Amino acid sequence: MFFGLTDDQRDFGAAVREFLAGRFDLEAVRAVVEDPAGDGHPGALWTAMGEQGWLAVLVPEEHDGLGLALVDAQVIARELGAGVAPGPWRGTVLAAEALRLAGSGSQQQRWLPRFAAGGVVGALALRGCADDGWPAVEYAEVADVLVVVDGTGLRLLRPEEVATTRHDSFDATTRLARVTPAGSAGEPLPGGSPAVLDELAARAAVLAAADLVGLAREALTRTVAYDRDRRQFGVPVGSFQALKHSLADLHVGVTMAEHAVLYAAHALDTDPASSDTALAVAVAKAKASESALQTTAAMIQYHGGIGYTWEHEAHFFYKRAKRLAGVAGGVDVHRARVASLTLGS
């Protein structure tokens, strides 16, 4: 049986890629990276995300969204990873998913159309508790809506109901903050059952994994292109056997991770509650994290002396991979999950 993206999904990905290449390239990313005091939320890029439907991808059609699947959303996440694009896309999409999965009818009607149009910025905090807050929440400082997990389920918080404290990050393509709620503030989402929390965490893991595989593929593509042109001893360095074999191994790893992420997204779309889906998600996040870390580290090394400089973009890729590898569970966490699901306790 053939399993892969449809023509429409591939065209969707190409449209995101072409937009970023033409209107938000690595020079624009560098401007965000080199402005650590800024909020890391480019307004022009956000407006385009709303206009292009990137924020509406998972919002149901009855709430003015596209009503597409996680497979389609991971296409966008891959391209944003490949472009090391800043901005709160993933947090906003996941906050909307929390409302879709757990919100009441009135909550969905009030918020989901605004999410779809790009009218609000969202943030999602899956770990933490009401007593000590939620550390390292992406774009919490600019969020209009925060959805947090606490001991009772899911709560929706407005900015005036929380205190945020900026956290520095070695990955300057994002902005992080600690979120501390004001007591029992917030509006409960009534459908926040343990099963819904598990599904939301799995969707967060898949979107982070998709960003990682997009990042890894672009890092490998740029490295191969550079080593085809760079010459030593009168020949391209890419012709050296050790380098060729290493790049081939990295290609195999990235390809395996891409397919693992695609299948995990498909599994969540079709049967989110099954143990097979949980296994697919764990495999995908572990493999994507490992592959991205290896590939981006090789990008620095195989660019020679220039790869270690601030002026080269290799560190954008490596730092983003290093951070996202731990988001929604690191390699060891998901490998342990794979062992638990396949071998038992």
Rosetta blueprint (number, residue, H / E / L):
1 M L
2 F L
3 F L
4 G L
5 L L
6 T L
7 D H
8 D H
9 Q H
10 R H
11 D H
12 F H
13 G H
14 A H
15 A H
16 V H
17 R H
18 E H
19 F H
20 L H
21 A H
22 G H
23 R H
24 F L
25 D L
26 L H
27 E H
28 A H
29 V H
30 R H
31 A H
32 V H
33 V H
34 E L
35 D L
36 P L
37 A L
38 G L
39 D L
40 G L
41 H L
42 P L
43 G H
44 A H
45 L H
46 W H
47 T H
48 A H
49 M H
50 G H
51 E H
52 Q H
53 G L
54 W L
55 L L
56 A L
57 V L
58 L L
59 V L
60 P L
61 E H
62 E H
63 H H
64 D L
65 G L
66 L L
67 G L
68 L L
69 A L
70 L H
71 V H
72 D H
73 A H
74 Q H
75 V H
76 I H
77 A H
78 R H
79 E H
80 L H
81 G H
82 A H
83 G L
84 V L
85 A L
86 P L
87 G L
88 P L
89 W H
90 R H
91 G H
92 T H
93 V H
94 L H
95 A H
96 A H
97 E H
98 A H
99 L H
100 R H
101 L H
102 A H
103 G L
104 S L
105 G H
106 S H
107 Q H
108 Q H
109 Q H
110 R H
111 W H
112 L H
113 P H
114 R H
115 F H
116 A H
117 A H
118 G L
119 G L
120 V L
121 V L
122 G E
123 A E
124 L E
125 A E
126 L L
127 R L
128 G L
129 C E
130 A L
131 D L
132 D L
133 G E
134 W E
135 P E
136 A E
137 V E
138 E E
139 Y L
140 A H
141 E H
142 V H
143 A L
144 D L
145 V E
146 L E
147 V E
148 V E
149 V E
150 D E
151 G L
152 T L
153 G E
154 L E
155 R E
156 L E
157 L E
158 R L
159 P H
160 E H
161 E H
162 V E
163 A E
164 T E
165 T E
166 R E
167 H E
168 D L
169 S L
170 F L
171 D L
172 A L
173 T L
174 T L
175 R L
176 L E
177 A E
178 R E
179 V E
180 T E
181 P E
182 A L
183 G L
184 S L
185 A L
186 G L
187 E E
188 P E
189 L E
190 P L
191 G L
192 G L
193 S L
194 P H
195 A H
196 V H
197 L H
198 D H
199 E H
200 L H
201 A H
202 A H
203 R H
204 A H
205 A H
206 V H
207 L H
208 A H
209 A H
210 A H
211 D H
212 L H
213 V H
214 G H
215 L H
216 A H
217 R H
218 E H
219 A H
220 L H
221 T H
222 R H
223 T H
224 V H
225 A H
226 Y H
227 D H
228 R H
229 D H
230 R L
231 R E
232 Q E
233 F L
234 G L
235 V E
236 P E
237 V H
238 G H
239 S H
240 F L
241 Q H
242 A H
243 L H
244 K H
245 H H
246 S H
247 L H
248 A H
249 D H
250 L H
251 H H
252 V H
253 G H
254 V H
255 T H
256 M H
257 A H
258 E H
259 H H
260 A H
261 V H
262 L H
263 Y H
264 A H
265 A H
266 H H
267 A H
268 L H
269 D H
270 T H
271 D L
272 P L
273 A L
274 S L
275 S H
276 D H
277 T H
278 A H
279 L H
280 A H
281 V H
282 A H
283 V H
284 A H
285 K H
286 A H
287 K H
288 A H
289 S H
290 E H
291 S H
292 A H
293 L H
294 Q H
295 T H
296 T H
297 A H
298 A H
299 M H
300 I H
301 Q H
302 Y H
303 H L
304 G H
305 G H
306 I H
307 G H
308 Y H
309 T L
310 W L
311 E L
312 H L
313 E L
314 A H
315 H H
316 F H
317 F H
318 Y H
319 K H
320 R H
321 A H
322 K H
323 R H
324 L H
325 A L
326 G L
327 V L
328 A L
329 G L
330 G L
331 V H
332 D H
333 V H
334 H H
335 R H
336 A H
337 R H
338 V H
339 A H
340 S H
341 L H
342 T H
343 L H
344 G L
345 S L
